[in-house]
Structures are given as C-alpha cells and as structure tokens.
C-alpha cells in the first residue's frame, strides 16, 4: 500500500508502534472520512516530546506550530491514536495545533490547517460540503476531553475551504482565455463552439467566469492541438479540457 506524505510538510516520523489495531494495521485513502483538529495544550517542543514518549499511547498525523510550520509524523493511510475512540481513529486524520486554552490559532496556523484540510479532502476524495460533526471534528465531540479548548475558528476555516475549492472548480471549468494581438484572427472555444475574437482585444470565452490577470498572450499562429487543424486559429486549452 502506498504511503501518502504531503510534499510541503516536514516529514518527522513518530514511533512506528503507535499506529493501527489488531486486524486493522492501516487503511486506504478512501477509508478517510474527515479530520479531527486538536489543541496541543502546550508548546511545539512539548507536543513532539509527547508523541515520542515511550509509554504514552497517543499519536497523530500532523503537528502545526504557531509559525505555521507543519510536520507530518505518519502517512495519511496510518491509523493513529488521537481521538480516544477506535472507530474515529480509523476514519479520521489527527491534526495538533501548538498552544493552550485562551490562545486563538495564529493566522499562520489557520492557513496551514486549511491547507491540510484541502489536501486531505483531495487525497481522500471527500466531496461533501465541509461540515462540523460530519467531516470536521473537535476531539471533545468524540470523547470526553477539553481539547481543543475552543481554539478552532470553524466559521473562518470552513469559509476558506469552500472558497479555495470553488476557485479550483472555476479554473477547471474555464474553457479558454486568450489575448488577441495585432490583426491576427483569433478564435476561442467557449465549451461548445468557436467564437471570433476581434484583434487587439482581451478575450475571455468562459462559462461566465475568468480572471483578467490570467490572460494568455498568444504569440504563435500555429496550434497543433486545434481539433480542426487550422493553423490560423491559435487556441489555448487549459487543464481539464
């Protein structure tokens, strides 16, 4: 089975014995149904010390420092011991945040935990709306504990997840974005047909969306990707089409 580590996170392995159950040593990405966000109730150094403690039966996938640095201790497929409940541990990814009760997450921590949520949802194929008590959890919603001490700004995090995923959807729905220059004839494919774009104008043939800063400068009349083989019709095809 493949071990999934996120390339932008520091890999800092936890003890190998702190994962899995008898008969359930690991899981597939498709088994992941969401995540549990925790409060470390201490410093980043203390958090790592707890992970590596020889007798403490607790483990989690990610640790986020106040600076936004993220360490990944186990692959996403690992079944860690972070939620105080076997069924939850099997389904969810555990994320610890440096700090204690009364300390809101820093801006850097919010951005990092949102980045993790987006990647977890992508790798696990979670398409359901990001929702508390469904695919986003606090430790105290699963087992008796004060963690995460009211430190998780859920409304902000959920809004950022939705916003970022919507941007990706828009990008993938975009048919074409070209800039016509000079007297060159330019046609843009709008998803169903080719439309002529007057030379010298900015052209956006999209499904009602687009970003002016993402204009593509057409510099060559030839286009080997053109379905009709017409070299006079430079067309840019974004990813997804």
C-alpha angles and dihedrals in degrees: 000000000000119000110222116212122171111240095218094055127081110250107229108163122219124213110300093225094060097082142071135019134247105289092006106070094154144345141226124254087251090061090063111100101174143306144279118224115209139187114231092212088213146040126310090252091052090048092055091045090054091051091053096042109131097226107024109106098213132108139160139185104239139025120197120198123209088258090059096253111149126206121191114209102178135017117263089254093062119104102225129190105240110112102057089238128087096215091051093046090054093052106035141062115230120226123184123200122204114240143062140258112300093030113104116216111272119246088253091053092050092052092046095048091048089050089053092048091052093050094045091051091048097048094042093045093237107167100162118111110276102259137168115245089019110059100345117062144175118217092240091057089064106035138007108283140110090237125150090024096216090294099126114094094210099176091054094044095048092047091052092048091051092045094050094045090049090054090054091049091051091049092052093047094052110110101195143330118198139163116221116213133192117336095324116133110239128187125187126201110230097191097276109032144006117264125197115241118202113243117260094024131110109250129202116175100178140130092275094297141085145129121247091212091061096064114145116221109223107217103163130053093208119085118177090190094061107118093217095047093234108152092197093066111074108194130177118213115200122208115287096041 
